[in-house]
Amino acid sequence: MSKSIQHRLTVLRRQQVQARTGLARSSIYALIANAQFPTPIRLSANTVGWLEGKQQAFLRDTKAPGLRVRVTRAGAKSFVFEAKLNRKTIRRTIGDVRSWSIEQARTEARRLAVVLDEGNDPRELERQQQAVKESELLRQQAASIRVGDVWPLYLDQGRPKRKEAWKPRYLADLKSMAAPGGETKIRGQGTTRPGPLFPLLALPLSQVNEDTLKSWFDREAVAGRHQAARALMMFRGFLRWCASKPEYRAFTDRDAGRSPAILDELPSTATSKRTDALESAQVPGWWAGVEQLSNRTGSAYLRALLLTGARREEMAALKWADVDFQWRKLTIADKVDATRTIPLSPYMAHMLASLPRINAYVFASASKSGRIADVRAAHIKALTEAGIDHLTIHGLRRSFSLLGEASGAPAGAIAQVMGHKPSATAEGYRPRSVDALRPFVERIEAFILEQAGVRFDRAQEPGKLTLVA
């Protein structure tokens, strides 16, 4: 070390330690070996000393004001800079004496002294510089993370509110909404078009904001406003999920899809999907329109929904093994319980028996799942023929309930056939056996057929049904 470095705090040499303790040199080192005496620090190649009282000592350099060598009790030595700013002591570590030469440490000490003379705290300047570096790193990370990188994770790890997992149909819709298209159509000619959400997959997650979503929605609404609105609702769920994840929260504008500029453009909800149902006067036109559909399986599927009040996925998943023609029963995969068994009414039995047995599913199709997937287009065609403005597939379920009440069937029986929770029944929940339900199911079916103008003879061959005016 330079001779210009002087002691600032007391460092005791061996002779001083011997004088204070009365121990011989050999005794001191014997105690050190047994960890019963403080370990000395090395001051030079041939010199050691003991710190008096303190855990560390500072050796001051007279050539570079503020430069110190900090020596710990364990013998570690490092260059530090120490000065005052606004009457407060500023101390900053420069580096280990093994990595820095004395001249390098002096140069750094002089630079820090200049920073202090300008009224700046070097520690605060370093913190600011570090913050700038971290911000730039965050910006680079945000630019590299695209919606398409995170979307598969959302499909795999996300889930709806208060549910354990996606419903299979909704998950399929999420995938189709973001599909790239270009696949050969199962029906018709040509290839499929990209899903509404596909253009968003290329955007950096950090650039998804009110403006980009508004621009995207306006483009997609040209092809179909209702489809674009549904895609927006799905994407808002994706943004909520991203905002809940620490690794994506800083890049996500959770409320981007809730801006007034977008909400004002959404389709009107004047016709609520929660109240639509067939009126008695509309039943003949609806039935005739559905009966005339070229897709016989789709036609039977729609009529089965009206005659049973089942949910669309429950009926679509019906297998031949679930149909008991001998004892006239249907076993349906239930949303609330595992399954529910309801009576197989006469018309339903004849209609199902007339369907071809292509595979295990009653309502079979050429889709990948092997079962009927989406009959909305066919249903809209039937509605147009009947002059009915609006009726969703789920509206057929509500129609069963209303027509069942009109037939005189008790509310509890209707609710049990539909698979409602017990709390949803109006007359109090009294589970009925299949045989106890059968008269009410047949009464509801007969009433619907009467409203539709269908004359049905139980004795005729399956599939030969008569439509009368």
C-alpha positions as CSV (number, residue, x, y, z in Angstrom):
1,M,0.0,0.0,0.0
2,S,1.1,3.6,-0.5
3,K,3.0,5.2,2.3
4,S,0.5,8.1,2.1
5,I,-2.2,5.9,3.6
6,Q,-2.5,6.7,7.3
7,H,-4.5,5.1,10.1
8,R,-7.8,6.7,10.9
9,L,-9.0,4.2,13.5
10,T,-6.8,2.3,15.9
11,V,-5.1,-0.8,14.7
12,L,-3.1,-2.6,17.4
13,R,0.2,-4.2,16.5
14,R,1.3,-7.5,18.1
15,Q,3.5,-5.9,20.7
16,Q,0.6,-3.6,21.8
17,V,-1.7,-6.6,22.1
18,Q,0.9,-8.5,24.2
19,A,1.3,-5.5,26.5
20,R,-2.5,-5.2,27.0
21,T,-3.2,-8.8,27.5
22,G,-0.1,-10.0,29.2
23,L,0.0,-13.0,26.8
24,A,3.1,-14.3,25.0
25,R,3.3,-14.4,21.2
26,S,2.9,-18.2,21.2
27,S,-0.1,-18.1,23.5
28,I,-1.9,-15.5,21.3
29,Y,-1.5,-17.7,18.2
30,A,-2.4,-20.8,20.1
31,L,-5.7,-19.2,21.2
32,I,-6.3,-18.0,17.6
33,A,-5.9,-21.5,16.4
34,N,-8.6,-22.7,18.9
35,A,-10.9,-19.8,17.8
36,Q,-10.5,-18.3,21.3
37,F,-8.9,-15.0,20.3
38,P,-9.7,-12.4,17.6
39,T,-8.1,-13.1,14.2
40,P,-5.6,-10.4,13.1
41,I,-5.9,-8.6,9.8
42,R,-3.0,-8.4,7.3
43,L,-1.7,-4.8,6.8
44,S,1.1,-5.7,4.4
45,A,3.1,-8.8,3.3
46,N,4.9,-9.1,6.6
47,T,2.6,-7.1,9.0
48,V,-0.6,-7.9,10.8
49,G,-2.7,-6.0,13.3
50,W,-5.8,-6.2,15.4
51,L,-8.7,-3.7,15.2
52,E,-9.5,-2.1,18.5
53,G,-13.2,-2.6,19.3
54,K,-14.6,-1.9,15.9
55,Q,-15.7,-4.5,13.3
56,Q,-14.0,-2.5,10.6
57,A,-11.3,0.2,10.2
58,F,-10.7,2.9,7.5
59,L,-7.2,3.8,6.2
60,R,-7.2,7.2,4.6
61,D,-5.3,8.3,1.5
62,T,-3.8,11.8,1.6
63,K,-3.3,12.2,-2.2
64,A,-7.0,11.6,-3.1
65,P,-9.4,13.3,-0.7
66,G,-12.2,11.0,0.3
67,L,-10.4,7.8,-0.7
68,R,-10.3,5.2,2.1
69,V,-9.3,1.5,2.4
70,R,-11.9,-0.3,4.5
71,V,-10.5,-3.3,6.5
72,T,-12.9,-5.7,8.1
73,R,-12.1,-7.9,11.1
74,A,-12.0,-10.8,8.8
75,G,-9.2,-9.2,6.8
76,A,-11.2,-8.2,3.7
77,K,-10.0,-4.9,2.2
78,S,-11.8,-2.6,-0.3
79,F,-11.5,0.9,-1.6
80,V,-14.3,3.3,-0.6
81,F,-15.1,6.9,-1.2
82,E,-16.3,9.0,1.7
83,A,-17.4,12.6,1.8
84,K,-20.2,14.9,3.1
85,L,-23.2,16.2,1.1
86,N,-25.6,18.5,2.9
87,R,-24.0,17.7,6.2
88,K,-24.6,14.0,5.6
89,T,-21.9,11.4,5.2
90,I,-21.8,9.8,1.8
91,R,-20.0,6.5,1.4
92,R,-19.7,4.4,-1.7
93,T,-17.7,1.3,-2.3
94,I,-15.3,1.5,-5.3
95,G,-14.0,-2.1,-5.3
96,D,-11.8,-4.8,-3.9
97,V,-8.1,-3.8,-3.5
98,R,-7.2,-7.0,-5.4
99,S,-9.1,-5.8,-8.5
100,W,-8.3,-2.1,-8.3
101,S,-4.9,-0.5,-8.2
102,I,-4.3,2.5,-6.0
103,E,-4.1,4.8,-9.0
104,Q,-7.4,3.5,-10.4
105,A,-9.0,4.0,-7.0
106,R,-7.7,7.6,-6.8
107,T,-9.0,8.4,-10.3
108,E,-12.5,7.1,-9.4
109,A,-12.4,9.0,-6.0
110,R,-11.6,12.3,-7.8
111,R,-14.5,11.7,-10.3
112,L,-16.9,11.1,-7.4
113,A,-15.6,14.3,-5.7
114,V,-16.5,16.3,-8.8
115,V,-20.1,14.8,-8.7
116,L,-20.4,15.8,-5.1
117,D,-19.1,19.3,-5.9
118,E,-22.0,19.6,-8.4
119,G,-24.5,18.9,-5.6
120,N,-25.3,15.4,-6.7
121,D,-25.3,12.2,-4.7
122,P,-23.4,9.5,-6.7
123,R,-25.5,6.8,-5.1
124,E,-28.7,8.5,-6.3
125,L,-27.3,8.9,-9.8
126,E,-26.4,5.2,-9.9
127,R,-29.9,4.3,-8.8
128,Q,-31.4,6.4,-11.5
129,Q,-29.1,4.9,-14.1
130,Q,-30.1,1.4,-12.9
131,A,-33.8,2.3,-13.1
132,V,-33.3,3.5,-16.7
133,K,-31.6,0.3,-17.6
134,E,-34.3,-1.8,-16.0
135,S,-37.0,0.3,-17.8
136,E,-35.3,-0.3,-21.1
137,L,-34.9,-4.0,-20.4
138,L,-38.6,-4.1,-19.5
139,R,-39.5,-2.3,-22.7
140,Q,-37.4,-4.8,-24.8
141,Q,-39.1,-7.7,-23.0
142,A,-42.5,-6.2,-23.6
143,A,-41.8,-5.7,-27.3
144,S,-40.7,-9.3,-27.6
145,I,-43.8,-10.8,-25.9
146,R,-46.7,-11.1,-28.4
147,V,-50.3,-12.0,-27.9
148,G,-49.7,-15.2,-29.9
149,D,-47.0,-16.2,-27.4
150,V,-49.3,-16.0,-24.4
151,W,-52.6,-17.1,-26.0
152,P,-51.8,-20.9,-25.9
153,L,-50.9,-20.5,-22.2
154,Y,-54.2,-18.9,-21.6
155,L,-56.0,-21.8,-23.2
156,D,-54.0,-24.3,-21.2
157,Q,-53.9,-22.5,-17.8
158,G,-56.9,-20.1,-17.9
159,R,-60.4,-20.9,-16.6
160,P,-63.7,-19.1,-16.3
161,K,-64.8,-17.4,-13.1
162,R,-65.7,-19.8,-10.3
163,K,-65.1,-22.8,-12.6
164,E,-62.4,-25.5,-12.6
165,A,-61.9,-25.6,-16.3
166,W,-63.2,-24.5,-19.7
167,K,-66.3,-26.2,-21.1
168,P,-65.3,-28.2,-24.1
169,R,-67.5,-26.2,-26.5
170,Y,-66.3,-22.8,-25.2
171,L,-62.6,-24.0,-25.4
172,A,-63.3,-25.1,-29.0
173,D,-64.8,-21.6,-29.7
174,L,-61.7,-19.9,-28.2
175,K,-59.5,-21.9,-30.5
176,S,-61.6,-21.3,-33.6
177,M,-61.8,-17.6,-32.9
178,A,-57.9,-17.4,-33.1
179,A,-57.5,-20.0,-35.9
180,P,-55.3,-18.9,-38.8
181,G,-57.8,-20.3,-41.4
182,G,-56.8,-21.7,-44.7
183,E,-58.1,-25.2,-44.0
184,T,-60.3,-27.0,-46.5
185,K,-63.9,-26.6,-45.6
186,I,-65.8,-29.7,-44.4
187,R,-68.9,-28.5,-46.1
188,G,-68.8,-26.5,-49.3
189,Q,-65.8,-25.4,-51.3
190,G,-62.8,-23.3,-50.6
191,T,-60.9,-22.8,-47.4
192,T,-61.8,-21.4,-44.0
193,R,-61.2,-17.7,-43.2
194,P,-59.0,-16.6,-40.2
195,G,-60.9,-16.3,-36.9
196,P,-61.7,-12.8,-35.7
197,L,-59.0,-12.9,-33.0
198,F,-56.2,-14.1,-35.3
199,P,-55.0,-10.6,-36.4
200,L,-54.5,-9.7,-32.7
201,L,-52.0,-12.6,-32.2
202,A,-49.3,-10.7,-34.0
203,L,-49.5,-7.7,-31.8
204,P,-47.0,-7.1,-28.9
205,L,-49.0,-7.5,-25.7
206,S,-47.8,-4.1,-24.6
207,Q,-49.4,-2.5,-27.7
208,V,-52.9,-3.8,-27.0
209,N,-54.8,-0.7,-26.0
210,E,-58.0,1.1,-26.6
211,D,-56.9,2.4,-30.0
212,T,-55.6,-0.9,-31.4
213,L,-58.7,-2.8,-30.2
214,K,-61.1,-0.2,-31.6
215,S,-59.3,-0.4,-35.0
216,W,-59.5,-4.2,-34.9
217,F,-63.1,-4.3,-33.9
218,D,-64.2,-1.9,-36.7
219,R,-62.5,-4.1,-39.3
220,E,-64.0,-7.4,-37.9
221,A,-67.5,-5.8,-37.5
222,V,-67.7,-5.4,-41.3
223,A,-67.7,-9.2,-41.7
224,G,-70.1,-9.7,-38.7
225,R,-70.8,-7.4,-35.8
226,H,-72.2,-10.0,-33.4
227,Q,-69.2,-12.4,-34.1
228,A,-66.8,-9.5,-33.5
229,A,-68.6,-8.6,-30.3
230,R,-68.3,-12.2,-29.0
231,A,-64.6,-12.3,-30.0
232,L,-64.1,-9.1,-28.0
233,M,-65.8,-10.6,-24.9
234,M,-63.4,-13.6,-25.2
235,F,-60.4,-11.3,-25.6
236,R,-61.3,-9.3,-22.5
237,G,-61.2,-12.5,-20.5
238,F,-57.7,-13.0,-21.9
239,L,-56.6,-9.5,-20.8
240,R,-58.0,-10.1,-17.3
241,W,-56.0,-13.3,-17.1
242,C,-52.8,-11.6,-18.3
243,A,-53.3,-8.9,-15.7
244,S,-53.5,-11.5,-13.0
245,K,-50.1,-12.9,-13.9
246,P,-47.1,-11.1,-12.4
247,E,-45.0,-11.9,-15.5
248,Y,-47.5,-10.1,-17.8
249,R,-49.1,-7.6,-15.6
250,A,-46.7,-4.7,-16.4
251,F,-47.4,-5.2,-20.2
252,T,-51.2,-5.6,-20.0
253,D,-53.9,-2.9,-20.3
254,R,-56.7,-4.8,-18.6
255,D,-59.4,-2.2,-19.4
256,A,-58.5,-1.8,-23.1
257,G,-61.7,-3.6,-24.2
258,R,-63.9,-1.5,-21.9
259,S,-63.4,1.9,-23.4
260,P,-66.6,3.8,-24.4
261,A,-65.4,4.1,-28.0
262,I,-65.7,0.3,-28.2
263,L,-68.7,-0.3,-26.0
264,D,-70.8,2.2,-27.9
265,E,-70.2,0.1,-31.1
266,L,-71.4,-3.2,-29.6
267,P,-74.7,-4.6,-31.0
268,S,-77.8,-3.7,-29.2
269,T,-79.0,-6.1,-26.5
270,A,-82.6,-5.1,-26.8
271,T,-83.4,-8.7,-27.8
272,S,-82.1,-10.6,-24.8
273,K,-80.8,-14.1,-25.2
274,R,-82.1,-14.8,-21.7
275,T,-85.8,-14.3,-22.6
276,D,-86.2,-15.5,-26.2
277,A,-88.7,-18.4,-26.6
278,L,-91.2,-19.7,-29.0
279,E,-94.8,-18.4,-28.7
280,S,-97.6,-20.9,-29.2
281,A,-98.6,-19.2,-32.4
282,Q,-95.0,-19.5,-33.7
283,V,-94.7,-23.3,-33.1
284,P,-96.3,-24.4,-36.4
285,G,-94.1,-22.2,-38.6
286,W,-90.9,-23.1,-36.7
287,W,-91.7,-26.8,-36.8
288,A,-92.5,-26.7,-40.6
289,G,-89.2,-24.8,-41.2
290,V,-87.2,-27.3,-39.2
291,E,-88.9,-30.2,-40.8
292,Q,-88.0,-29.0,-44.3
293,L,-84.2,-28.7,-43.6
294,S,-82.1,-30.8,-45.9
295,N,-80.0,-32.0,-43.0
296,R,-82.2,-34.7,-41.5
297,T,-79.9,-35.2,-38.5
298,G,-79.9,-31.4,-37.7
299,S,-83.7,-31.3,-38.1
300,A,-84.1,-34.1,-35.6
301,Y,-81.6,-32.6,-33.3
302,L,-83.5,-29.2,-33.2
303,R,-86.9,-31.0,-32.6
304,A,-85.3,-33.1,-29.8
305,L,-84.2,-30.0,-28.0
306,L,-87.7,-28.6,-28.1
307,L,-89.3,-31.9,-27.0
308,T,-86.9,-32.5,-24.1
309,G,-85.7,-29.1,-22.9
310,A,-82.2,-30.5,-22.9
311,R,-79.1,-28.2,-23.2
312,R,-77.6,-28.3,-26.7
313,E,-74.4,-30.0,-25.6
314,E,-76.3,-32.6,-23.6
315,M,-78.3,-33.6,-26.6
316,A,-75.3,-33.4,-29.0
317,A,-73.4,-35.9,-26.8
318,L,-76.3,-38.4,-26.7
319,K,-75.1,-41.9,-27.7
320,W,-77.1,-44.9,-28.9
321,A,-76.0,-46.6,-25.7
322,D,-77.9,-43.9,-23.8
323,V,-81.2,-44.6,-25.6
324,D,-83.3,-47.5,-24.1
325,F,-86.0,-48.2,-26.7
326,Q,-87.2,-51.3,-24.7
327,W,-88.1,-49.4,-21.5
328,R,-88.4,-46.0,-23.2
329,K,-85.7,-44.1,-21.3
330,L,-83.0,-41.5,-22.2
331,T,-79.9,-41.1,-20.1
332,I,-78.5,-37.6,-20.6
333,A,-75.1,-36.2,-19.5
334,D,-76.2,-33.6,-16.9
335,K,-74.6,-30.2,-16.2
336,V,-75.5,-30.4,-12.5
337,D,-75.1,-34.1,-11.8
338,A,-73.3,-36.7,-13.7
339,T,-76.3,-37.9,-15.6
340,R,-80.1,-37.7,-15.5
341,T,-82.6,-40.2,-16.8
342,I,-85.9,-39.0,-18.4
343,P,-88.7,-40.8,-20.2
344,L,-88.4,-41.4,-23.9
345,S,-91.7,-40.1,-25.3
346,P,-93.4,-41.8,-28.2
347,Y,-92.7,-39.3,-30.9
348,M,-89.0,-38.9,-29.7
349,A,-88.7,-42.7,-29.9
350,H,-89.9,-42.9,-33.5
351,M,-87.8,-39.9,-34.6
352,L,-84.6,-41.3,-33.1
353,A,-85.3,-44.7,-34.5
354,S,-85.5,-43.2,-38.0
355,L,-81.9,-41.8,-37.8
356,P,-79.1,-43.7,-39.4
357,R,-76.6,-45.3,-37.1
358,I,-73.3,-44.0,-38.4
359,N,-71.3,-44.1,-35.2
360,A,-71.8,-44.2,-31.5
361,Y,-73.5,-40.8,-31.5
362,V,-77.2,-40.5,-32.1
363,F,-76.8,-37.1,-33.9
364,A,-73.7,-38.1,-35.9
365,S,-71.8,-35.9,-38.2
366,A,-68.6,-35.8,-40.3
367,S,-66.9,-33.4,-37.8
368,K,-63.7,-34.4,-36.0
369,S,-65.8,-35.2,-32.8
370,G,-68.1,-37.5,-34.8
371,R,-71.2,-35.7,-33.5
372,I,-73.3,-32.7,-34.5
373,A,-71.4,-29.5,-33.7
374,D,-73.2,-26.4,-34.8
375,V,-76.7,-26.1,-36.3
376,R,-77.1,-22.3,-35.9
377,A,-76.9,-21.7,-39.7
378,A,-79.6,-24.3,-40.3
379,H,-81.7,-23.0,-37.5
380,I,-81.5,-19.4,-38.9
381,K,-82.6,-20.7,-42.2
382,A,-85.7,-22.3,-40.6
383,L,-86.4,-19.2,-38.6
384,T,-86.3,-17.1,-41.8
385,E,-88.7,-19.5,-43.5
386,A,-91.1,-19.2,-40.5
387,G,-90.8,-15.4,-40.3
388,I,-89.4,-15.5,-36.8
389,D,-86.9,-12.7,-36.1
390,H,-84.9,-14.1,-33.2
391,L,-84.6,-17.4,-31.4
392,T,-81.4,-18.9,-30.1
393,I,-80.7,-22.6,-29.7
394,H,-81.0,-22.1,-25.9
395,G,-84.3,-20.4,-26.5
396,L,-85.7,-23.9,-27.4
397,R,-85.0,-25.0,-23.9
398,R,-87.0,-22.0,-22.5
399,S,-89.7,-22.8,-25.0
400,F,-90.0,-26.4,-23.6
401,S,-90.5,-24.9,-20.1
402,L,-93.2,-22.4,-21.2
403,L,-95.0,-24.9,-23.4
404,G,-94.8,-27.4,-20.6
405,E,-96.6,-25.0,-18.2
406,A,-99.2,-24.3,-20.9
407,S,-99.8,-28.1,-21.2
408,G,-100.6,-28.2,-17.4
409,A,-97.5,-30.2,-16.4
410,P,-96.3,-29.3,-12.8
411,A,-93.3,-27.0,-12.6
412,G,-91.4,-29.5,-10.5
413,A,-91.7,-32.2,-13.2
414,I,-90.6,-29.8,-15.9
415,A,-87.6,-28.7,-13.9
416,Q,-86.5,-32.2,-13.2
417,V,-86.8,-33.2,-16.9
418,M,-84.7,-30.1,-17.8
419,G,-82.0,-30.9,-15.2
420,H,-82.5,-27.7,-13.2
421,K,-81.0,-27.5,-9.7
422,P,-83.5,-28.2,-6.9
423,S,-83.5,-24.6,-5.8
424,A,-84.8,-23.6,-9.2
425,T,-88.1,-25.5,-8.9
426,A,-91.2,-23.5,-8.2
427,E,-93.2,-26.1,-6.3
428,G,-90.4,-27.3,-4.0
429,Y,-88.1,-30.1,-5.0
430,R,-89.8,-33.6,-5.0
431,P,-87.8,-36.0,-7.2
432,R,-90.0,-38.2,-9.3
433,S,-89.2,-41.6,-10.7
434,V,-89.0,-42.1,-14.5
435,D,-92.4,-43.7,-14.5
436,A,-93.8,-40.8,-12.4
437,L,-92.4,-38.3,-15.0
438,R,-93.6,-40.2,-18.0
439,P,-97.3,-39.0,-18.1
440,F,-96.1,-35.4,-17.8
441,V,-93.5,-35.7,-20.5
442,E,-96.0,-37.4,-22.9
443,R,-98.5,-34.6,-22.1
444,I,-95.9,-31.9,-22.9
445,E,-95.0,-33.7,-26.2
446,A,-98.6,-34.1,-27.2
447,F,-99.3,-30.5,-26.5
448,I,-96.3,-29.3,-28.6
449,L,-97.3,-31.7,-31.5
450,E,-100.8,-30.3,-31.3
451,Q,-99.5,-26.7,-31.5
452,A,-97.3,-27.7,-34.4
453,G,-100.2,-29.4,-36.3
454,V,-98.5,-32.8,-36.3
455,R,-100.7,-35.9,-36.3
456,F,-98.8,-38.7,-34.8
457,D,-99.9,-42.4,-34.7
458,R,-97.9,-44.5,-32.3
459,A,-98.6,-47.6,-34.4
460,Q,-97.0,-46.4,-37.6
461,E,-93.5,-47.3,-38.7
462,P,-90.6,-45.1,-37.3
463,G,-89.9,-42.0,-39.4
464,K,-93.3,-41.9,-41.2
465,L,-94.8,-38.9,-39.6
466,T,-97.7,-36.8,-41.0
467,L,-97.8,-33.0,-41.0
468,V,-101.3,-31.5,-41.2
469,A,-102.4,-27.9,-41.6
